[in-house]
Amino acid sequence: MTLHHIEAAEQPPTLNPPYGEEPIRDVPRPERDPAVPRRRSVLFVNPSYYNFHFLAGSLRKRGWDAVSMAIVDPNSDYAQHFHGHDWNLFEADANKQQQILRERFQEAAERFDMFHFAGVGTLSFFPYNYDDISKNHDSIPWDVLELKRRGAKIGYSITGCHDLITQTGFEAWSPGMCPKCAWRERPEICSDHRMSAWGWKVRQLADLICIETDPPLDFRDAATVFREPLTFAIDPEFWRPELGRTIPVPESLREAKVDGEILIYHSVGNYEMRTRQGVNVKGTGAVIAAIDRLKAEGHAVRLLFRKDVPSVDNRWMLAQADIIVDQLNYGRYGATAREGMMLGRPVVGRVNKVEARGLPAVQAIAECPIVDASEETVYEVLRDLVTDPDERARIGDTSRAHAERWWSRDVLAERYERVYDHLHRHGRPPATLE
């Protein structure tokens, strides 16, 4: 019996699984000729910003059957933050939406042998199986169990500092950040209970967990975890160093600049939600104070502060900056820093190169060219960069080379293929790149 048949036994029929029409037709699976190698295949089920879209495209260039999927209303404000999807299965009509998802799941279950997810509470093909608003994360996604029963591998990429890590565990590694977080006192978003429940769920279901250089703490410390960059793919052509230099900025996005002026970029997504009384995890207040102090000392500097700007447009803001300030508390870095490095601009941010329990830092962190700064030291760091254009240029060149080596979409596609092959051969991902 299939898992669906077991769950549906003696239950009243409804429109939706698990107690309705069998979503997978009960037909014999054809025997495959072992002499014909199966094509590598993966469905990236959630958008994960633009990362999965770029990675799927590069995997297809390597001969894969790779598809990025989303369920996003194309007319919503949310849609503007993406760079496209191979499958956007959104339907405004709920019944039609359900039918489309069931048909595509039936196709996907036979077509792909790897399914890769991202997003707290969204480990399922079907939104009604999401438990992103539950602090217990105790719903069982029948579709993921069915995929595993068929032999498919399940991948998961983290989406933030609280994903697969408890508040207590993170604060022990990065003491200065949690007290400044607007979500610290919001247990429906972040709490030891909720993140432990989610961590156990992912640990039980995922064959591959990608932590993308973040610290291997709590539920990120397992044999299923791969620590180096793997899925957060950046397009080196889209973020080219020539943007804003030999490639002109579109008139509507051009920032007026006087001769000799130094533009310092800083941004916060969901600024109002993540900021309390001027304090947030990125250290925006310290950035503003440092720039004001530099201005008072006579330096020609200006802050470019942006919030909630789609990356398609925001790349032009980054390209016009002389210095980019990411975050000053986390200890790792995010999309803004990756994009800034790929553009060949010097990036400032807090980078903690010490791992938990004395573990050596992964190579991508050990070699990271981001100029380390905290809220206490950001003024001195910015002053040195503002007054030394040659150092800014040197760091920018090093940053571009680093981003190409570690975050470029084609490089990650080759790396993902090696991890995929190891996972299918040995039942777990490799411990290191070697």
Secondary structure, DSSP 4 states (H G I P E B T S, - for coil): --HHHHHHTTPPP-SSTTSSS-SS---PPPPP-TTSPPPPEEEE-S-TTTHHHHHHHHHHHTT-EEEEEE---TTSSGGGG----SEE---SSHHHHHHHHHHHHHHHHHH-SEEEEESTT--SSSGGG--TT-SS-----HHHHHHHHTT-EEEEE--STTTTS-HHHHHHHSTTTGGG-TTTT-TTTS-HHHHHHHHHHHHHH-SEEE-TT----GGG-STTEE-S--S--B-TTTT-TTBTTTBPPPGGGPPP--TT-EEEEEE-TTHHHH-BTTB-TT-HHHHHHHHHHHHHTT--EEEEEE-S--HHHHHHHHHH-SEEE--SSSBS--HHHHHHHHTT--EEE-B----GGGPPPPHHHHT---EE--TTTHHHHHHHHHT-HHHHHHHHHHHHHHHHHHTBHHHHHHHHHHHHHHHHHHSS--SS--
